Amino acid sequence: MGLAERRAVAEYQKNVFPKWQKAFDDFLGYHLEIEADWANLGLEGTAEQMENGLDAIYFVPLMEALQQIAPDDFGKEALKEGFHKYTITGIEPADRIYYKFSDKTLSYAMSFCNTVNYVNERKQRIVNILEEKL
């Protein structure tokens, strides 16, 4: 990434990400640890799309999935017992399995692409994996 993209990621990390962290913690009723590989989340030439892209790829689908899984205390309790950490990176895995869940951690590895076109598909993949593993 060039300077413009690194600056956009840094601005997102400073100004937007804390709002997401608070939104997840408030919704869940506990602190969800989020570990982001900030240095690898952007893509050259995408500085102007950074905020919408990071939202659509990594955070909107997760929030929508959690809202679907936990519309009540039963679902929130299941999440509290079984989902403690969310890790994200922009480096895609060689096995092309983008979502993985183990040790109460959901990991998502996806490059910066197809930002808003696949929010629903991403949400459903998260719902499927969490409902299976919780």
N, C-alpha and C positions, 0 to 999 in steps of 0.2 A: 504494500500500500504506500501511496505517496503521502506527502505532508497534509494535503487537504483531507484525505480519508482518515489519517491518524488523528487529525484535529477533530473531525466529525465524530469519531468513535470516542475520543476523550470528552467531548462536550456531552455526548449521550450518556456516558458513564457518570459524569458529574451531575447533569441536570435532569435526565429522564429516568435512568435506572433506579435511583432512590424512590421515585414514585411507584415504580413497579414493585420494588421490594416491599414497600409499605402496603400496597394493594394486596399482594399475596399474603403477607402476614395478617393483615386485617381480615381478609376473607377466611383464611384457614383458622385463625385464632391461635396460631403459634408461629414461631420464626422458621421460615423455610430458607435453608442455606442455599444461596445461588452462587455458583462458581462459574465465572465467565472468562474465557480465554480471549480477552479484549484485543490482543495483538493480532488475532487471526479471524476476527469477525467481519471485517469489511472486505472490499474488493476495489482494485484500482478503477478509478473513474466513476465511483458511486457516492461521492461525498454528499451530494444534494439529496440522495435517496436514503441516506444512512438511518435517520430516525424512523421513517416509515418502514424501511426494510427490516431493521432489527426488531421493531415491534411485531411486524407481520410474520417474521420467520421464527422468533424465539419466545415472545412473551404473550401476544394475543392468543395464539392457539393453546398455550398452557392455561391461561386464565379461563378461557371458554371451556376447556376440558374439565378443569376443577369445578367450575360452576355446574356442569352437567353431572359430574360424579357426586357432588356434595350439595344438593339443594336443601339438605336437612342435616340434623345433628348426627344421624347414623353414618352418612357419607363422610362428614367432617371427622368423625372419630376414626373411621377406617383410614383416612389420609393421615391423621395425627399419629396413628400407630405404625403406619407402613411407608410413609413418604416424607423423608427428611431433607433431601438434597436434590438440587437440579443443576447439572453441569452442561455448559454449552461451549461449542467450539465451531469454527468455520472450516476445520480440516475434516474432509469426508473420510470415512473409514474404508479400508481396502475391501472389506467384506460387503460393503454397500448396505449394511444394516445401520440405519441412521439413528434409531431410537434403541436404547438398551436400558434394562432395569435390573439392578442387583444391589444388595445391601442397602435397601431403602433409598436408593439413588436412581433418578431418571437422568440418563445422559443423552444428549442430542448433538449430533455432529452433522452439520449441513453448511455448505458454502453459501455465500451471499448471492442468491439467484431466485427467480420466481417469487418475488416478495409477497405480493398480495394475492396472487392467483390460487394459492393452495392452502389458505388459512383453514378452511373447513376440513380438508384432508389431513392436515397436520393435527388439528384438534381431535379428529376421530382416531388417528393412530395413538395419540396419547391416552384417550379414553380407553381404547382397547387394551393397551399394555397395562395401564394402572388397574383397571377392573380385573384383569386376569391375575395380577400379582398381589393385589391387596388382600 
